Structure formats: C-alpha cells, structure tokens
Amino acid sequence: MDYKSLSDICSYVNERIATNDINLNQYISTENMIPNKGGVTKSKKLPNGKTTKAYKKGDILISNIRPYFRKIWHATQEGGCSGDILVVRAKQGVNSRFLYYLLSSDNFFEFDNATSKGTKMPRGDKKAIMQYRIPDLSPENEQKVASILGSLDKRIILNEKINHHLRFSFNWHFTSN
C-alpha cells in the first residue's frame, strides 16, 4: 500500500469569528471537549476577546493540549473555538468523515503523543502532525471506509441509547415498588 502525509489531504484553519456571533453551544474549548473521542458538551462561558478561532461544519477539532486525553470532534455546525484547539479542514475532494476517522484512530493519538512537546502540559507538534503518514486511498475507497465506520458509529449510538433506556427502566422498576 502507498502512503502520503496528512498535509496532502488537509490543512490547519486559522480563520476568525466575532465572539458576539457565537453562543455557548457553538464555542468549543478544551474544557468542553470530552476525553476518549467523546465529542463535545455545551460550553460554560464564551471567551473575553472580540474574536476567536472559527470552524465550519465538517471541520475536525482536536485539543492540542495533553493529546493523551484524545479529545476530538467532527463539527456538526459552525462556530468558534479556543486557540488551544487545532482546526483541521479536508482539502477539496477529500471526504471529511474519512479524515475524521484517520485522526480519531489510536495510531494517530499515539503519534501525536510521541511527537508532543512539554512535560506538564504537553502540546501536539503542529508541524509533526502534518507529517503523519496515512494510506493513499482513492476518493471512492475513502467514501467506502467512511460509510462503513459511520454505520458502526450509528449502531454504537443506538446501543448506548438502548442500554440507557434499559438501565432507567430497571432502576425505575425497582425503586417504584
């Protein structure tokens, strides 16, 4: 199999957005990113500055502080984020969902940790991250991989909802008698 660098399929985004143009649901910081690829929650506060880093739907947001926490999110909306978040955007013709799956892999986070700088609050090395080696797949194969993994994600979410419902029903049954 042939490989290429991550920089061949994506780049960092450094666009800005006015803080007044976003709300708590649209602001992402390292505090409201959930470890172990858990996505994001609602922010508790907006930044003080007039502008913040912008992201668009389909971008991949990665916490650049303490990469061992594996905080990543595939944006489902537009908004703003902390400067401690890396905003990665797929290049034209690259499936952003495929890119998300590459970047959420354990292999990527192991690489990010191995190349990070600092000891107390390690940060990912932005230059090294873009040198991460990835399989050189055709757009059709990128789509197939993203579709298969997306189906598995949907199944996992459904199973989590079922498990939550079963736990609630079980607890309600035994506490109401």
PyMOL commands that set and color helices and strands:
alter all, ss='L'
color gray80, all
select helices_A, chain A and resi 6-8+19-21+30-32+67-69+96-103+106-115+126-129+139-175
alter helices_A, ss='H'
color red, helices_A
select strands_A, chain A and resi 3-5+10-12+16-18+27-28+51-55+60-63+72-74+79-81+85-90+133-135
alter strands_A, ss='S'
color yellow, strands_A
deselect
rebuild
show_as cartoon
